[in-house]
Every structure is written in structure tokens, then in C-alpha cells.
């Protein structure tokens, strides 16, 4: 009697070796997207971490229950926790603006806007010295700003309440 290949295998293997995933079928031609998804998720996490650093300054905003959603087309002056002034959407980039040049930079920002749109939104860090805020207000008044608004954050509890109520 002829012996079979692999007949004495104690682990129950097959007599004929097979390639993994090939049990008598053709080659699988589907693209494995798992590595692409992994790379995409890693890139997403990297962008989520780096994006706040691109603003040029950091500011922990104070909380206010009456805060409203942000308006997109506005001039926003930031005062970072380092005490420097930054103008969002500044043509010169996210470079610090010296206090002596602040009025001139704001005048240039408002030169393309109608007089009724001379509103400055101030985004100052929660720990910034009040004297820096007053310096910014003085420079804004010198630049022809008629109204100054303060950007704050809504406390998490209030945001959750508003979400529940749908307002």
C-alpha cells in the first residue's frame, strides 16, 4: 500500500500543502484598505495636534454664559499669553505686532472696510495683564474702530444645555 504525503501528521493537516487563503479558489484581487485607513487616521491626529499651533499664539479664553457663535468675516486682534499682539488673517503672517505699530496695522486692516464695519473682535488670553488690553483698545480707537467686541468661550455645561434645547 502506498503511503500518502502527510498521512502521519498528528495535527490533522491536509495531505497536500496549500497557500493561505487559497482553498481551491482564484487569487483575491481586492485592495486591502486597512493600511490606508491607518495612515489616514494618523495624519488626522497629527493635523488635529498641529492646527492650534498654527495660529501663532495661544489664548485660553474666559468663559461667558451669554457668548454667541463666531462671525467669520471680522477683524480679530489676539493677545497671547506671552503678551504679544497678533492680527488674525494678517497679510504679514502670524508674526507678533509691536505695540507701537498696532494702530498702523489696524488702520491698514480697516482701510478696505466701510466705516460701519469698523468693529474689532478682541481675543485675549485669560491671564493677560489688563494693561495690554487697554493698549489694544487705545490702538483700536486711534485706528478708527467704533465698536469692540470680546471673544469668549461658552462653558461646557452651558453648551450642553443649549444643545439639548436646540438653540
HELIX and SHEET records of a PDB file:
HELIX    1   1 UNK A   34  UNK A   51  1                                  18    
HELIX    2   2 UNK A   52  UNK A   55  5                                   4    
HELIX    3   3 UNK A   99  UNK A  101  5                                   3    
HELIX    4   4 UNK A  102  UNK A  110  1                                   9    
HELIX    5   5 UNK A  115  UNK A  117  5                                   3    
HELIX    6   6 UNK A  130  UNK A  142  1                                  13    
HELIX    7   7 UNK A  156  UNK A  165  1                                  10    
SHEET    1   A 4 UNK A  85  UNK A  87  0                                        
SHEET    2   A 4 UNK A  75  UNK A  79 -1                                        
SHEET    3   A 4 UNK A 119  UNK A 124  1                                        
SHEET    4   A 4 UNK A 147  UNK A 150  1                                        
END                                                                             
